[in-house]
Amino acid sequence: MAKITFSEEIYLRALTGKVVAEHILDDYTKIAIISINNTICAAISAATEAVFVSLTEGRAAHFFVDDSNVDQVIQQVIEFNPDGVVLMFGGETPIEETKNLFVKTMHAIAVKNPEFDVILHVRIFAAGGLQEALKDEAVEIYAEENEMGVYTVDLDNSLLIFSSIHVDDDDYDDIIYLEKILEIPVTAEHADLLNRSLRNKTIAWVDA
């Protein structure tokens, strides 16, 4: 299997953003995307926003977070008043830095407890970002009381899967359950790129 190029990684995000907008965000009227500031996250975010606006004629906004502005950004998102928020955390930024920003973002959301749906991107979920965030008490309470969503991929069957996330505390650890809502077949081209991008990486939740 040929190694994926960076250009193909960008195109993969365009294809994935299109699917997310068409099949997962189609019932929303106003969305916000929160991401870290890197090329790959910007690519999937822009693709998602463009297709969402084109199909629904709804409104979309994109917010970048870094170590210095998380609380400010979440307040800006709340003031924008979306009904859905997608957390696009992944890309070429080192994973520990990405997870750290994701945890801070989830904490800021949990503390303010806004009334929008939260949807997680496959990369941060697969890398254990939610498990890490659940170590924060505010996030744990938020996740137990609010249903979130996540999209993952089934590489063997060429599917993008959208699920709701349920979190239970068993006194020892937080257990994450995924309840499948939607299976979305992807094109052969999309499946090939997903396989070349993900197949040889340790992504426990993706291949499960």
C-alpha positions in Angstrom: 0.0 0.0 0.0 1.5 3.3 -1.1 2.4 5.8 1.5 0.0 8.8 1.6 1.4 12.2 0.6 0.7 15.4 2.4 -1.3 16.7 -0.6 -3.4 13.5 -0.4 -3.9 14.1 3.3 -5.4 17.5 2.5 -7.6 16.0 -0.2 -8.7 13.3 2.2 -9.9 16.0 4.6 -11.9 17.7 1.8 -13.7 14.4 1.2 -14.3 13.7 4.9 -15.5 17.3 5.5 -18.0 16.9 2.6 -19.4 13.6 4.1 -19.7 15.1 7.6 -21.6 18.1 6.3 -23.9 16.1 4.1 -24.8 13.4 6.5 -24.1 14.5 10.1 -24.7 18.2 10.1 -27.6 18.4 7.6 -30.3 18.9 10.3 -28.4 21.9 11.9 -29.0 25.5 11.0 -26.0 27.1 12.6 -22.7 25.4 13.3 -19.3 26.3 14.8 -16.1 24.5 14.2 -13.3 24.7 16.8 -9.9 23.5 15.8 -6.2 23.9 16.4 -4.3 26.1 14.0 -2.7 23.7 11.5 -3.1 23.1 7.8 -4.9 19.7 8.0 -7.5 20.9 10.5 -8.1 24.1 8.5 -8.6 22.0 5.4 -11.3 19.7 6.9 -12.9 22.6 8.7 -13.2 24.7 5.5 -14.5 21.8 3.5 -17.2 21.1 6.2 -18.2 24.7 6.4 -18.4 25.2 2.7 -20.6 22.1 2.0 -22.8 22.9 5.1 -23.5 26.4 4.0 -24.1 25.3 0.4 -26.5 22.6 1.3 -28.4 24.1 4.2 -28.0 27.8 3.6 -27.3 27.9 7.3 -24.5 29.8 9.0 -21.1 28.6 10.0 -18.1 30.0 11.8 -14.6 28.7 12.5 -12.7 29.3 15.7 -9.0 28.5 16.3 -7.8 27.7 19.8 -4.3 27.9 21.3 -2.8 27.8 24.8 -3.6 31.4 25.4 -7.2 31.8 24.2 -9.3 28.8 25.0 -11.7 30.5 27.5 -12.1 33.5 25.2 -12.8 31.3 22.2 -15.5 29.3 24.0 -17.2 32.5 25.1 -17.1 33.7 21.4 -18.6 30.4 20.3 -21.4 30.8 22.9 -22.1 34.3 21.7 -22.3 33.0 18.1 -25.1 30.7 19.5 -24.7 27.6 17.2 -26.9 24.6 17.6 -24.0 22.3 16.8 -20.2 22.5 17.4 -17.6 20.2 15.8 -14.2 19.8 17.6 -11.7 19.3 14.7 -8.6 18.3 16.6 -5.9 16.3 14.8 -3.7 17.1 11.8 0.1 17.5 11.9 0.4 19.0 15.3 2.1 16.7 17.8 -0.5 14.5 19.5 0.3 15.4 23.1 -0.1 19.1 22.2 -3.3 18.4 20.4 -4.7 16.4 23.4 -3.7 19.1 25.8 -5.6 21.7 23.9 -8.6 19.4 23.4 -8.7 18.8 27.2 -8.6 22.5 27.9 -11.3 23.1 25.3 -13.6 20.4 26.8 -13.0 21.8 30.3 -14.1 25.3 29.1 -17.2 23.9 27.5 -18.0 21.8 30.5 -17.7 24.7 32.9 -20.0 26.9 30.9 -22.3 24.0 30.0 -23.8 25.7 26.8 -26.8 24.4 25.0 -25.2 23.2 21.8 -24.5 19.7 20.6 -20.8 18.7 20.6 -19.4 16.4 17.9 -15.9 15.0 18.1 -13.5 14.3 15.1 -12.3 10.8 14.7 -8.6 11.6 15.1 -8.8 13.1 18.6 -11.2 10.5 19.8 -9.2 7.6 18.4 -6.0 9.0 20.0 -7.7 8.9 23.5 -8.5 12.5 23.8 -11.9 12.0 25.4 -10.4 9.5 27.9 -7.8 12.1 28.8 -10.4 14.8 29.1 -12.6 12.7 31.4 -9.9 12.9 34.1 -11.1 16.4 34.6 -14.1 16.4 37.0 -16.0 19.1 35.1 -15.7 17.2 31.8 -16.7 14.0 33.5 -19.9 15.5 34.8 -20.6 17.2 31.5 -20.1 14.0 29.5 -22.3 12.0 31.8 -25.1 14.6 31.6 -24.9 15.6 28.0 -24.9 13.4 24.9 -22.1 14.0 22.5 -21.4 12.6 19.0 -18.4 11.2 17.3 -17.6 10.1 13.8 -15.2 7.2 13.3 -14.3 5.0 10.3 -14.6 1.3 9.6 -11.7 0.7 7.3 -12.6 -2.9 6.4 -16.1 -2.0 5.2 -15.4 1.5 3.8 -17.8 3.2 6.2 -17.9 6.4 8.1 -19.9 5.8 11.3 -21.6 8.4 13.4 -22.4 7.4 17.0 -23.6 9.0 20.2 -21.2 8.9 23.1 -22.4 7.7 26.5 -20.1 7.8 29.6 -20.7 5.8 32.7 -18.6 6.0 35.9 -18.0 2.5 37.4 -16.2 3.9 40.5 -12.8 2.9 39.0 -12.8 4.5 35.6 -15.0 6.1 33.1 -16.4 3.7 30.5 -17.2 5.1 27.1 -20.0 3.5 25.1 -20.7 4.2 21.4 -24.3 3.9 20.2 -24.3 3.7 16.4 -26.7 6.2 14.7 -25.6 6.2 11.1 -23.4 4.2 8.7 -22.3 6.2 5.7 -20.6 4.3 2.8 -17.7 6.2 1.3 -16.4 6.1 -2.2 -13.6 3.8 -3.3 -11.2 6.8 -3.6 -12.1 8.0 -0.1 -11.7 4.5 1.4 -8.3 4.2 -0.3 -7.1 7.4 1.2 -8.5 6.6 4.7 -6.7 3.2 4.6 -3.4 4.8 3.6 -3.7 7.5 6.2 -4.9 5.3 9.1 -4.2 1.7 8.5 -0.6 1.5 9.8 -1.2 3.8 12.8 -2.3 2.8 16.2 -5.9 4.0 16.3 -7.6 1.7 18.8 -11.1 3.1 18.4 -11.1 3.3 14.6 -10.4 -0.4 14.0 -12.6 -1.7 16.8 
